[in-house]
């Protein structure tokens, strides 16, 4: 339970600048008077001591926490479990830091100011459910995909620069090249020869690629099970697979109430229209912010529907026949419509307020 002061005590807010080893917290009244500030270790015991210390100054109204998804994740979970209202505070931009300076106390006090001014309004993601598990598995998969791509590029580079006899004996296609490279048998006694060293390098790279492929396949299998259990409605939408669904779920978080409308989801996924009109030109583009993984997922869904969904293809053909929108404009409109549909599916799957 949260330690609370007597009913007559003042109401306070807190701002916390989080780091790997310590968290610096500042406490203020609702009028902005700074009461105190200090640092606590970033441990379970430190989290408890921090909360007790803040509560000793009055009744806790709200707490603003920086980096709730990284350095402040553990503290955020602890505060939420104790019933404290937590708001996510963005770190200061470079211009602000240059103007006011920077240290832990300044950042903690700035976090208090953002809470009191209403600048910090976003609730942090709930990291206690299956979507946090998806995030961790997705992180491993993305790392393996990047490593495999790098290994494939290195394999092709070695083939390109290998002695002519070896290079001409190996296929150029990626899959066939990996298979052929894995079968190479270099002579350990002749590694001073470039051809034998190239064989050894390619064999090791092929082994690495196969290992990473197995790792990716295992991660995708695990993600498919989690997505099917967490968001079956989303997964049933046309063009939505386990990987794209996982990217959207991780971007949104377990607590869908953080996203108040489908317009907010469009902003989060980088699919909200932005006017770029001038003179007689009246057009829009999609804003370039938001979560880029979620944006990529929406783009993938749109391309899949344009390729295979008769209803989407009919919409494209109709708009092209009207000669009012270009293909790029149609794709933008399609992405916005997909987000509208995705939001309904997410609400169905994740809204815990429904019976």
C-alpha positions as a Markdown table, in Angstrom:
| # | Residue | x | y | z |
|---|---|---|---|---|
| 1 | Unk | 0.0 | 0.0 | 0.0 |
| 2 | Unk | 1.1 | 3.6 | -0.6 |
| 3 | Unk | 2.1 | 5.5 | 2.4 |
| 4 | Unk | -0.2 | 8.5 | 2.7 |
| 5 | Unk | 0.0 | 11.5 | 4.9 |
| 6 | Unk | -2.9 | 12.6 | 7.3 |
| 7 | Unk | -6.0 | 14.1 | 5.6 |
| 8 | Unk | -4.8 | 17.6 | 6.5 |
| 9 | Unk | -1.5 | 17.2 | 4.8 |
| 10 | Unk | -0.6 | 19.0 | 1.6 |
| 11 | Unk | -0.9 | 17.4 | -1.8 |
| 12 | Unk | 2.4 | 16.9 | -3.6 |
| 13 | Unk | 3.7 | 15.8 | -7.0 |
| 14 | Unk | 7.1 | 14.3 | -7.8 |
| 15 | Unk | 9.4 | 14.2 | -10.8 |
| 16 | Unk | 12.0 | 11.5 | -11.3 |
| 17 | Unk | 15.1 | 11.6 | -13.5 |
| 18 | Unk | 16.0 | 7.9 | -14.0 |
| 19 | Unk | 19.4 | 6.3 | -14.6 |
| 20 | Unk | 20.9 | 2.9 | -14.7 |
| 21 | Unk | 22.2 | 2.9 | -11.1 |
| 22 | Unk | 20.3 | 5.8 | -9.4 |
| 23 | Unk | 17.0 | 7.7 | -9.6 |
| 24 | Unk | 16.9 | 11.4 | -8.6 |
| 25 | Unk | 13.5 | 12.6 | -7.3 |
| 26 | Unk | 12.2 | 16.1 | -6.6 |
| 27 | Unk | 9.0 | 16.8 | -4.7 |
| 28 | Unk | 6.8 | 19.9 | -5.0 |
| 29 | Unk | 3.5 | 21.3 | -4.0 |
| 30 | Unk | 0.7 | 21.9 | -6.5 |
| 31 | Unk | 1.8 | 25.5 | -6.6 |
| 32 | Unk | 5.3 | 24.5 | -7.8 |
| 33 | Unk | 7.2 | 25.1 | -4.6 |
| 34 | Unk | 10.1 | 22.6 | -4.5 |
| 35 | Unk | 10.1 | 20.9 | -1.1 |
| 36 | Unk | 13.1 | 18.6 | -1.4 |
| 37 | Unk | 15.1 | 16.5 | -3.8 |
| 38 | Unk | 17.5 | 13.5 | -3.4 |
| 39 | Unk | 18.7 | 10.3 | -5.1 |
| 40 | Unk | 17.9 | 6.7 | -4.4 |
| 41 | Unk | 19.5 | 3.5 | -5.8 |
| 42 | Unk | 17.8 | 1.8 | -8.8 |
| 43 | Unk | 16.9 | -1.4 | -6.8 |
| 44 | Unk | 13.8 | -2.9 | -5.4 |
| 45 | Unk | 14.7 | -1.6 | -1.9 |
| 46 | Unk | 15.5 | 1.8 | -3.5 |
| 47 | Unk | 12.1 | 1.9 | -5.1 |
| 48 | Unk | 10.4 | 1.3 | -1.8 |
| 49 | Unk | 12.5 | 3.9 | 0.0 |
| 50 | Unk | 11.8 | 6.5 | -2.8 |
| 51 | Unk | 8.1 | 6.0 | -2.5 |
| 52 | Unk | 8.1 | 6.2 | 1.3 |
| 53 | Unk | 10.2 | 9.4 | 1.1 |
| 54 | Unk | 7.9 | 11.1 | -1.4 |
| 55 | Unk | 4.8 | 10.1 | 0.7 |
| 56 | Unk | 6.4 | 11.6 | 3.8 |
| 57 | Unk | 6.0 | 15.1 | 2.3 |
| 58 | Unk | 2.3 | 14.8 | 1.7 |
| 59 | Unk | -0.5 | 13.0 | -0.2 |
| 60 | Unk | 0.9 | 11.9 | -3.6 |
| 61 | Unk | -1.1 | 13.2 | -6.5 |
| 62 | Unk | 1.0 | 12.3 | -9.5 |
| 63 | Unk | 4.5 | 11.3 | -10.3 |
| 64 | Unk | 6.3 | 12.1 | -13.5 |
| 65 | Unk | 9.0 | 9.6 | -14.6 |
| 66 | Unk | 11.5 | 9.9 | -17.4 |
| 67 | Unk | 12.3 | 6.9 | -19.6 |
| 68 | Unk | 9.5 | 4.6 | -18.3 |
| 69 | Unk | 10.4 | 2.1 | -21.0 |
| 70 | Unk | 14.1 | 1.7 | -20.1 |
| 71 | Unk | 15.9 | 3.0 | -17.0 |
| 72 | Unk | 12.6 | 3.8 | -15.3 |
| 73 | Unk | 10.8 | 0.6 | -16.2 |
| 74 | Unk | 11.3 | -1.1 | -12.8 |
| 75 | Unk | 10.4 | 2.0 | -10.8 |
| 76 | Unk | 7.3 | 2.5 | -13.0 |
| 77 | Unk | 6.1 | -1.0 | -12.3 |
| 78 | Unk | 6.6 | -0.6 | -8.6 |
| 79 | Unk | 4.7 | 2.8 | -8.5 |
| 80 | Unk | 1.8 | 1.5 | -10.5 |
| 81 | Unk | 1.6 | -1.7 | -8.4 |
| 82 | Unk | 1.3 | 0.6 | -5.3 |
| 83 | Unk | -1.6 | 2.6 | -6.9 |
| 84 | Unk | 0.4 | 5.7 | -7.8 |
| 85 | Unk | -0.7 | 7.7 | -10.8 |
| 86 | Unk | 2.4 | 7.7 | -13.1 |
| 87 | Unk | 2.9 | 10.0 | -16.1 |
| 88 | Unk | 5.5 | 9.6 | -18.8 |
| 89 | Unk | 7.9 | 12.6 | -19.0 |
| 90 | Unk | 9.9 | 13.2 | -22.2 |
| 91 | Unk | 13.5 | 14.1 | -21.8 |
| 92 | Unk | 14.5 | 17.7 | -22.6 |
| 93 | Unk | 15.5 | 18.5 | -26.2 |
| 94 | Unk | 19.0 | 19.8 | -27.0 |
| 95 | Unk | 18.0 | 23.4 | -27.2 |
| 96 | Unk | 16.4 | 23.3 | -23.7 |
| 97 | Unk | 19.4 | 21.6 | -22.2 |
| 98 | Unk | 21.7 | 24.2 | -23.7 |
| 99 | Unk | 19.6 | 27.0 | -22.3 |
| 100 | Unk | 19.1 | 25.8 | -18.7 |
| 101 | Unk | 22.0 | 23.4 | -18.2 |
| 102 | Unk | 21.8 | 19.8 | -17.2 |
| 103 | Unk | 22.3 | 17.7 | -14.1 |
| 104 | Unk | 20.1 | 15.2 | -12.2 |
| 105 | Unk | 18.5 | 17.7 | -9.9 |
| 106 | Unk | 17.6 | 20.1 | -12.8 |
| 107 | Unk | 16.1 | 17.2 | -14.8 |
| 108 | Unk | 14.0 | 16.0 | -11.8 |
| 109 | Unk | 12.7 | 19.5 | -11.1 |
| 110 | Unk | 12.0 | 19.9 | -14.9 |
| 111 | Unk | 10.0 | 16.7 | -14.7 |
| 112 | Unk | 7.9 | 18.1 | -11.8 |
| 113 | Unk | 7.3 | 21.2 | -13.9 |
| 114 | Unk | 6.0 | 19.2 | -16.9 |
| 115 | Unk | 3.6 | 17.3 | -14.6 |
| 116 | Unk | 2.2 | 20.5 | -13.1 |
| 117 | Unk | 2.0 | 22.3 | -16.4 |
| 118 | Unk | 0.1 | 19.5 | -18.1 |
| 119 | Unk | 2.9 | 18.9 | -20.6 |
| 120 | Unk | 3.2 | 15.3 | -19.4 |
| 121 | Unk | -0.1 | 13.6 | -19.9 |
| 122 | Unk | 0.7 | 10.2 | -21.3 |
| 123 | Unk | 0.3 | 7.1 | -19.2 |
| 124 | Unk | 3.3 | 4.7 | -19.4 |
| 125 | Unk | 3.0 | 1.3 | -21.1 |
| 126 | Unk | 1.9 | -1.6 | -18.9 |
| 127 | Unk | 4.9 | -3.9 | -19.0 |
| 128 | Unk | 3.4 | -6.8 | -16.9 |
| 129 | Unk | 1.5 | -8.7 | -19.6 |
| 130 | Unk | 2.0 | -10.8 | -22.7 |
| 131 | Unk | 2.8 | -7.8 | -24.9 |
| 132 | Unk | 5.9 | -7.1 | -22.9 |
| 133 | Unk | 6.9 | -10.7 | -23.5 |
| 134 | Unk | 6.3 | -10.1 | -27.2 |
| 135 | Unk | 8.6 | -7.1 | -27.1 |
| 136 | Unk | 11.4 | -9.1 | -25.6 |
| 137 | Unk | 11.0 | -11.9 | -28.2 |
| 138 | Unk | 10.7 | -9.4 | -31.0 |
| 139 | Unk | 13.9 | -7.7 | -29.8 |
| 140 | Unk | 15.8 | -11.0 | -30.1 |
| 141 | Unk | 14.3 | -11.7 | -33.5 |
| 142 | Unk | 15.2 | -8.2 | -34.9 |
| 143 | Unk | 18.7 | -8.6 | -33.7 |
| 144 | Unk | 19.0 | -12.0 | -35.3 |
| 145 | Unk | 17.6 | -10.7 | -38.6 |
| 146 | Unk | 20.1 | -7.9 | -38.7 |
| 147 | Unk | 23.0 | -10.2 | -37.9 |
| 148 | Unk | 21.9 | -12.7 | -40.6 |
| 149 | Unk | 21.7 | -9.9 | -43.2 |
| 150 | Unk | 25.2 | -8.8 | -42.2 |
| 151 | Unk | 26.5 | -12.4 | -42.5 |
| 152 | Unk | 24.8 | -12.9 | -45.9 |
| 153 | Unk | 26.4 | -9.7 | -47.2 |
| 154 | Unk | 29.8 | -10.8 | -45.8 |
| 155 | Unk | 29.4 | -14.2 | -47.5 |
| 156 | Unk | 28.7 | -12.6 | -50.8 |
| 157 | Unk | 31.6 | -10.3 | -50.4 |
| 158 | Unk | 34.0 | -13.2 | -49.7 |
| 159 | Unk | 32.7 | -15.0 | -52.8 |
| 160 | Unk | 33.2 | -11.9 | -54.9 |
| 161 | Unk | 36.8 | -11.5 | -53.9 |
| 162 | Unk | 37.7 | -15.2 | -53.7 |
| 163 | Unk | 40.1 | -16.8 | -56.3 |
| 164 | Unk | 38.5 | -17.3 | -59.7 |
| 165 | Unk | 38.3 | -21.1 | -59.6 |
| 166 | Unk | 36.4 | -21.0 | -56.2 |
| 167 | Unk | 34.2 | -18.1 | -57.1 |
| 168 | Unk | 33.1 | -19.7 | -60.4 |
| 169 | Unk | 32.3 | -23.0 | -58.7 |
| 170 | Unk | 29.8 | -21.3 | -56.3 |
| 171 | Unk | 26.2 | -20.1 | -57.2 |
| 172 | Unk | 25.2 | -16.5 | -56.9 |
| 173 | Unk | 21.7 | -17.0 | -55.5 |
| 174 | Unk | 21.7 | -16.5 | -51.7 |
| 175 | Unk | 20.0 | -19.8 | -50.6 |
| 176 | Unk | 22.1 | -21.9 | -53.0 |
| 177 | Unk | 25.3 | -20.1 | -52.0 |
| 178 | Unk | 24.7 | -20.7 | -48.3 |
| 179 | Unk | 24.1 | -24.4 | -49.0 |
| 180 | Unk | 27.2 | -24.7 | -51.2 |
| 181 | Unk | 29.4 | -22.7 | -48.7 |
| 182 | Unk | 28.3 | -25.0 | -45.8 |
| 183 | Unk | 29.7 | -28.0 | -47.9 |
| 184 | Unk | 33.1 | -26.5 | -48.5 |
| 185 | Unk | 36.0 | -28.5 | -47.0 |
| 186 | Unk | 39.0 | -26.3 | -46.4 |
| 187 | Unk | 42.4 | -27.9 | -45.8 |
| 188 | Unk | 43.6 | -26.8 | -42.3 |
| 189 | Unk | 47.2 | -27.4 | -43.3 |
| 190 | Unk | 47.0 | -24.9 | -46.2 |
| 191 | Unk | 45.2 | -21.9 | -44.6 |
| 192 | Unk | 48.0 | -19.6 | -45.8 |
| 193 | Unk | 46.6 | -20.0 | -49.3 |
| 194 | Unk | 43.8 | -17.5 | -50.0 |
| 195 | Unk | 41.6 | -20.1 | -51.6 |
| 196 | Unk | 41.6 | -22.3 | -48.5 |
| 197 | Unk | 41.1 | -19.3 | -46.2 |
| 198 | Unk | 38.2 | -18.2 | -48.3 |
| 199 | Unk | 36.6 | -21.7 | -48.1 |
| 200 | Unk | 37.0 | -21.6 | -44.3 |
| 201 | Unk | 35.5 | -18.1 | -44.0 |
| 202 | Unk | 32.6 | -19.0 | -46.2 |
| 203 | Unk | 31.9 | -22.2 | -44.4 |
| 204 | Unk | 31.8 | -20.4 | -41.0 |
| 205 | Unk | 29.6 | -17.7 | -42.4 |
| 206 | Unk | 27.2 | -20.3 | -43.8 |
| 207 | Unk | 27.1 | -22.0 | -40.4 |
| 208 | Unk | 26.4 | -18.7 | -38.7 |
| 209 | Unk | 23.6 | -17.9 | -41.2 |
| 210 | Unk | 21.9 | -21.3 | -40.6 |
| 211 | Unk | 22.1 | -20.9 | -36.9 |
| 212 | Unk | 20.6 | -17.4 | -37.1 |
| 213 | Unk | 17.8 | -18.7 | -39.4 |
| 214 | Unk | 16.9 | -21.3 | -36.8 |
| 215 | Unk | 16.9 | -18.6 | -34.1 |
| 216 | Unk | 14.6 | -16.4 | -36.2 |
| 217 | Unk | 12.3 | -19.3 | -36.9 |
| 218 | Unk | 12.0 | -20.2 | -33.2 |
| 219 | Unk | 11.3 | -16.6 | -32.3 |
| 220 | Unk | 8.6 | -16.3 | -34.9 |
| 221 | Unk | 7.0 | -19.5 | -33.7 |
| 222 | Unk | 6.9 | -18.2 | -30.1 |
| 223 | Unk | 5.6 | -14.8 | -31.3 |
| 224 | Unk | 2.8 | -16.5 | -33.3 |
| 225 | Unk | 1.6 | -18.4 | -30.2 |
| 226 | Unk | 1.6 | -15.2 | -28.1 |
| 227 | Unk | -0.1 | -13.1 | -30.7 |
| 228 | Unk | -2.8 | -15.7 | -31.4 |
| 229 | Unk | -3.6 | -15.8 | -27.6 |
| 230 | Unk | -3.5 | -12.1 | -27.1 |
| 231 | Unk | -5.1 | -10.5 | -30.2 |
| 232 | Unk | -7.0 | -13.1 | -32.3 |
| 233 | Unk | -9.3 | -10.4 | -33.8 |
| 234 | Unk | -6.3 | -8.4 | -35.1 |
| 235 | Unk | -4.6 | -11.5 | -36.4 |
| 236 | Unk | -7.8 | -12.4 | -38.4 |
| 237 | Unk | -7.6 | -9.1 | -40.4 |
| 238 | Unk | -6.5 | -9.4 | -44.0 |
| 239 | Unk | -2.8 | -9.0 | -44.5 |
| 240 | Unk | -2.0 | -9.1 | -40.8 |
| 241 | Unk | 0.5 | -11.8 | -39.9 |
| 242 | Unk | 2.1 | -12.6 | -36.5 |
| 243 | Unk | 5.1 | -10.4 | -37.0 |
| 244 | Unk | 3.2 | -7.3 | -38.2 |
| 245 | Unk | 0.6 | -7.9 | -35.4 |
| 246 | Unk | 3.4 | -8.1 | -32.8 |
| 247 | Unk | 4.9 | -4.9 | -34.1 |
| 248 | Unk | 1.6 | -3.1 | -33.7 |
| 249 | Unk | 0.9 | -4.6 | -30.3 |
| 250 | Unk | 4.3 | -3.6 | -29.0 |
| 251 | Unk | 3.9 | -0.1 | -30.2 |
| 252 | Unk | 0.5 | 0.3 | -28.6 |
| 253 | Unk | 1.2 | -1.5 | -25.3 |
| 254 | Unk | -1.0 | -3.7 | -23.1 |
| 255 | Unk | -3.1 | -0.8 | -21.9 |
| 256 | Unk | -5.0 | 0.3 | -25.0 |
| 257 | Unk | -6.6 | 3.1 | -23.0 |
| 258 | Unk | -3.3 | 5.0 | -23.6 |
| 259 | Unk | -4.5 | 5.5 | -27.2 |
| 260 | Unk | -7.8 | 7.4 | -26.8 |
| 261 | Unk | -8.8 | 7.3 | -30.5 |
| 262 | Unk | -8.0 | 6.0 | -33.9 |
| 263 | Unk | -6.6 | 9.4 | -34.8 |
| 264 | Unk | -4.1 | 9.0 | -31.9 |
| 265 | Unk | -3.1 | 5.5 | -33.3 |
| 266 | Unk | -2.6 | 7.1 | -36.7 |
| 267 | Unk | -0.3 | 9.6 | -35.1 |
| 268 | Unk | 1.6 | 6.9 | -33.3 |
| 269 | Unk | 2.0 | 4.8 | -36.5 |
| 270 | Unk | 3.1 | 7.7 | -38.7 |
| 271 | Unk | 0.0 | 7.5 | -40.9 |
| 272 | Unk | -1.8 | 10.8 | -39.8 |
| 273 | Unk | -2.3 | 13.2 | -42.8 |
| 274 | Unk | -0.4 | 16.4 | -42.7 |
| 275 | Unk | -1.5 | 19.3 | -45.1 |
| 276 | Unk | 1.1 | 20.4 | -47.6 |
| 277 | Unk | -1.0 | 22.7 | -49.7 |
| 278 | Unk | 0.3 | 25.8 | -51.4 |
| 279 | Unk | -1.4 | 28.2 | -53.8 |
| 280 | Unk | -3.7 | 26.1 | -56.1 |
| 281 | Unk | -2.3 | 22.9 | -54.8 |
| 282 | Unk | -4.4 | 21.1 | -52.2 |
| 283 | Unk | -2.8 | 17.8 | -51.0 |
| 284 | Unk | -1.6 | 16.0 | -47.9 |
| 285 | Unk | 1.2 | 13.7 | -46.9 |
| 286 | Unk | 1.7 | 11.4 | -44.0 |
| 287 | Unk | 3.7 | 12.8 | -41.1 |
| 288 | Unk | 7.1 | 11.2 | -40.6 |
| 289 | Unk | 7.1 | 10.8 | -36.8 |
| 290 | Unk | 5.7 | 8.0 | -34.7 |
| 291 | Unk | 6.8 | 4.4 | -34.2 |
| 292 | Unk | 8.7 | 3.3 | -37.3 |
| 293 | Unk | 8.3 | -0.4 | -36.7 |
| 294 | Unk | 4.5 | 0.1 | -36.5 |
| 295 | Unk | 4.7 | 2.3 | -39.6 |
| 296 | Unk | 6.5 | -0.5 | -41.4 |
| 297 | Unk | 3.8 | -2.9 | -40.3 |
| 298 | Unk | 1.0 | -0.7 | -41.7 |
| 299 | Unk | 2.9 | -0.4 | -45.0 |
| 300 | Unk | 3.3 | -4.2 | -45.2 |
| 301 | Unk | -0.4 | -4.7 | -44.6 |
| 302 | Unk | -1.3 | -2.1 | -47.3 |
| 303 | Unk | 1.0 | -3.7 | -49.9 |
| 304 | Unk | -0.4 | -7.2 | -49.1 |
| 305 | Unk | -4.0 | -5.9 | -49.6 |
| 306 | Unk | -3.1 | -4.2 | -52.8 |
| 307 | Unk | -1.6 | -7.4 | -54.1 |
| 308 | Unk | -4.2 | -9.9 | -53.0 |
| 309 | Unk | -7.4 | -8.3 | -51.6 |
| 310 | Unk | -10.1 | -7.8 | -54.3 |
| 311 | Unk | -11.9 | -5.1 | -52.3 |
| 312 | Unk | -8.7 | -3.0 | -51.9 |
| 313 | Unk | -7.7 | -3.5 | -55.6 |
| 314 | Unk | -11.2 | -2.3 | -56.6 |
| 315 | Unk | -10.9 | 0.8 | -54.4 |
| 316 | Unk | -7.5 | 1.6 | -56.0 |
| 317 | Unk | -8.9 | 1.1 | -59.5 |
| 318 | Unk | -11.9 | 3.3 | -58.8 |
| 319 | Unk | -9.8 | 6.2 | -57.4 |
| 320 | Unk | -7.4 | 6.0 | -60.3 |
| 321 | Unk | -10.3 | 6.1 | -62.7 |
| 322 | Unk | -11.5 | 9.3 | -61.0 |
| 323 | Unk | -8.0 | 10.9 | -61.9 |
| 324 | Unk | -8.1 | 12.9 | -58.7 |
| 325 | Unk | -5.4 | 11.0 | -56.7 |
| 326 | Unk | -2.0 | 9.6 | -57.6 |
| 327 | Unk | -1.0 | 6.1 | -56.6 |
| 328 | Unk | 1.0 | 7.5 | -53.7 |
| 329 | Unk | -2.0 | 9.5 | -52.5 |
| 330 | Unk | -4.2 | 6.4 | -52.7 |
| 331 | Unk | -1.6 | 4.4 | -50.7 |
| 332 | Unk | -1.7 | 7.1 | -48.0 |
| 333 | Unk | -5.5 | 7.0 | -47.9 |
| 334 | Unk | -5.4 | 3.3 | -47.7 |
| 335 | Unk | -3.0 | 3.3 | -44.8 |
| 336 | Unk | -5.2 | 5.7 | -42.9 |
| 337 | Unk | -8.2 | 3.4 | -43.5 |
| 338 | Unk | -6.2 | 0.4 | -42.3 |
| 339 | Unk | -5.3 | 2.2 | -39.1 |
| 340 | Unk | -9.0 | 2.9 | -38.5 |
| 341 | Unk | -9.7 | -0.8 | -38.8 |
| 342 | Unk | -6.7 | -1.9 | -36.8 |
| 343 | Unk | -7.8 | 0.4 | -33.9 |
| 344 | Unk | -11.2 | -1.4 | -33.7 |
| 345 | Unk | -9.5 | -4.8 | -33.6 |
| 346 | Unk | -7.1 | -3.6 | -30.9 |
| 347 | Unk | -10.0 | -2.3 | -28.8 |
| 348 | Unk | -11.7 | -5.6 | -29.1 |
| 349 | Unk | -8.7 | -7.6 | -28.1 |
| 350 | Unk | -7.2 | -5.4 | -25.4 |
| 351 | Unk | -9.9 | -3.4 | -23.8 |
| 352 | Unk | -10.2 | -4.9 | -20.3 |
| 353 | Unk | -13.0 | -2.5 | -19.3 |
| 354 | Unk | -15.5 | -4.6 | -21.4 |
| 355 | Unk | -17.3 | -7.4 | -19.7 |
